[in-house]
Amino acid sequence: MQLYSSPASPFARKCRAVILEHRIADVEIRDVSASPMGGEAALNAANPTGKIPVLVREDGPAVYDSRVITRFLDAHAGGGLYPEGRIWDVLTLEANADAIMEAAVGMTYEQRFRGEKGLVWDEWLDKQWAKVARSLDVLEARGMPLLRGPLNMGALGMACALGYLDLRHDARGWRDGRPQLSAWEADMRERQCLAETAPA
């Protein structure tokens, strides 16, 4: 199998982290060019939306959307990241991590592609950051037990989301006023599957 990926994508990082966490040996990482303006031909052929990540299988159609891929990889490796006893909490946490990523990646694209033309919509950027900030405030207030428990996919996804905030939106200071979440992230980034997939 091949995982179509990109080093800076937090969605692809989630999948690479699962591969490392489970020591999955039969998936090759292939970096591809992806953009909201259109991806390369191989990516578009595997996923008609042109988005990464995509898991290309030899024995079936490609699997895409990071949450589908991480669930597939976890099952392929024998499971553990989607514990049945906490499945709804874990899935909701993973969805929240993805929503943070979507807002943050959207902000990056707004600044990159519209900024070249002097068309950045500052109010929209602020509204996207408000989604991120509200999510982080809720985690700080009542989400730490699930984050601190046995490793699950929601927590792994959230660590990737926070890593992307550091990469692209560090000036907004997501750690301010969130000491528990900040300390948790500092511990999580040392985990091998996250240390080896840290965006550059």
Summary of the structure (lengths in Angstrom):
residues: 200
radius of gyration: 16.7
end to end distance: 24.9
largest distance: 50.2
contacts: 626
relative contact order: 0.15
helix: 62%
strand: 6%
